[in-house]
């Protein structure tokens, strides 16, 4: 997996708005009831994003959403939402698997 990973703690309202515009309708409704203090962003190929979402959900109590966008390189992005420690754990688990796929 060749991934671009970012970790955001206590995202500001503008960042949350940006993320919500990239989520589908069901994702927006779900995010409105999810308590989170951190967001992990992971970008890469679709197959790697599906694997990363699975790793994240198995590693910690987080909510993973597909973040829609337009990218000519056929890259996609997922958002991992949860408490700071849970998101950090999920991102570390993804990074531990990077290069094994």
Secondary structure, DSSP 8 states (H G I E B T S, - for coil): ---EEEEEES--HHHHHHHHHTS-HHHHHHHHH---SEEEEEEEEHHHHHHHHHHHHHHSS-EEEEE----TT-EEEEEEEE-HHHHHHHHHHHHHHTT--
